[in-house]
Amino acid sequence: MPTLPRRLSPSADAYIMAGPIKDFSALKSLRKEIKAQDEARQAAAAEAKRREQETRRDADIFRSSIGNVKPLAVPPKFTPDIPRPLPIARQHLADEQAALAASLSDDFNIETLLDTDETLSFARNGIGPDVMRKLRRGHWTIQQQLDLHGLRREEAREALAEFLRLAAKRGWRCVRIIHGKGLGSINKEPVLKSKVRNWLVQKEEVLAFCQATAAEGGSGALLVLLKGQAA
């Protein structure tokens, strides 16, 4: 019975099947090649194992260096501290209004200061009759007006004082004050008409005033000349 060749390895089988071995040197060369392939596979497996061990070792070193890890606490939501607007100085405003109103007295007697004509016009000392004629004829453009219709006496006094303060600040030269004809009053008498004249005379910035023309309000309004540009 013939002796079968010894099975060396899968690679050897493949080599043998590729062709017959003719001499001993060919067999020796085959064994060297198979050995080299086995060593290469072992080296690759050893390298893969070494890399795996190195990766695990690095992971262990990292975990041991950081210790027990806890999730970071979520910081509280930031709410900007927006400063509140300063409170309105209501008492200060009230004091200013009281001072303005107090500067216009009801006890001031102006009868001797007014002209004797039916319009009861007024001109401060130093204001000549030519200025009054210009005022009556509408020489100056009316720059602003104040309507006191429907206001009570105290409300009208405060409104007039504030209006004159603003007029001085803005440099208005000629304004109109509407006090009404008193048609809606109980006795059909203009309540504010005499009061407004009384208050205007007490203000130094008022140079003169007269009854408005029919087109500008007639007996229900006054044209007032204020300090400003030269008359």
C-alpha positions, 0 to 999 in steps of 0.5 A: 500500500503506497504511503500518503504524504503528510498533511502540512497546512492549508497553504501547503495543500494549496501549493501541492495541488498547484503542482507536484514536488519534483525534488527535496529542495522544492519541499524545503522551500515550501516549508520555509514559505509556510513557516514565514506565513505562519510567523506573519499571522502570529505577528499580526495577531500579537500586534492586534492584541498589543494594541487592544491591551494598550487601548484598554490601559490608556482608558484605565489610566484616564478613568483613574486620573479623573476619578468619579465623574458627576454630571455638571449641574445646570446653572440657573437661568440668568435674569438681567437686573434691569434698573427700574425707572426713577419714580416721578417726583409727583410732589415736586411737580405739585409744588411747582404748580402751586408756586405758579398758581400762587404767583397769580393772585385774585386779590390784585386790583388792576382797575386803575391799570386798565384803560377806560375803554370798553375793551379794558386793555392794558399796557405796561409802563413804557409801552406807547399807544402805537404798540397798542394800535399795532396789537389791536390791528393784528400787527403781530402774528399769533404764534400760539393760543390757550383755550380755557373753556370749561375749566374751573378757576383754579384749573384755569389759573394753573393752565395760564401760569404754565402757558406763560412759562412755556411762552417765555421759554419758547420766545413767543411774541404774541399769543391769544388767550380764550376765556369765553363769553360766559354764555354757558355760565349760570348768570350768563356772565364770563367768570374767567374774563376778569380773572384772566386780565387780573392774572395777566397784569401780574406777570412781568413778561406781559407787556400789553393785552387787548380784546381780540378782533371779531375774527379772532374771538371778539369779547371772548378772547384776548391778544397778549403781547409778550417780551421778546423782540423789540416792539 
